[in-house]
Amino acid sequence: FVYLKHRVLDSVLQIPAKKGIYRVKRVSPNGAVLLQGKCGSTLTNNVCNLAPCHLPGIDPTLDFSLARPDKNLACEICAFMDEEEKMLLCDGCGTGWHTMCLQPPLATIPKDEWLCPRCVHDGVSIPDLRLARARTQPQPGPILRGKHVSLFQDAASHRRQQELKAFEGRTIVHKERRGGRTVAKLGIVSYLGASSGMKCFEAKFEDGSHAHFSPAEVRNKLMPV
């Protein structure tokens, strides 16, 4: 377990390490370290920016309720990434949904688990979700060996991957500003895989350029079949 160091100290009395404690998942030869937080999310940092944590009895159990939407997570309906405080994260498939974009809109953020309309339509239920988490949740202990904990159900993740792969080879219409006017160009979409992050699609355009897009952006740019 390690801490992240402060890049700049405000005073000589400031503690050089930040509050969060992270589990070391993998260390690369180039010094890049894959870290996992209490909420189950991961990040990569250089070993030079880390400080060892020697606290005894650290509870390795993940608490998924601490998870927050990524700042670049786009709403599945409007495709915008703004108003993060109103973005709901589906506990079934991990997609983002603005409370005001739902039909009917939600006035408040649900306190417990929440499932998006697509998961509800596919028959995913809260009891099934809790049961799946209970089966994958590690027991408290000093060491966690070889245990992969998924934030979402395997079935929901598989369905999500199948949906994304269905966009492979589709044509999108991308609009951009050039010289004070809007220009539309066509591109062919390629799915880069789940490990590519939020921008998991690459579009190659007829002018030779290419760009990366999120699933919501691709869905909103698709040319009708």
PyMOL commands that set and color helices and strands:
alter all, ss='L'
color gray80, all
select helices_A, chain A and resi 47-49+64-66+84-86+117-121+126-136+154-165+194-196+215-221
alter helices_A, ss='H'
color red, helices_A
select strands_A, chain A and resi 2-5+17-27+32-36+42-46+50-52+87-89+96-98+171-178+181-191+201-205+210-213
alter strands_A, ss='S'
color yellow, strands_A
deselect
rebuild
show_as cartoon
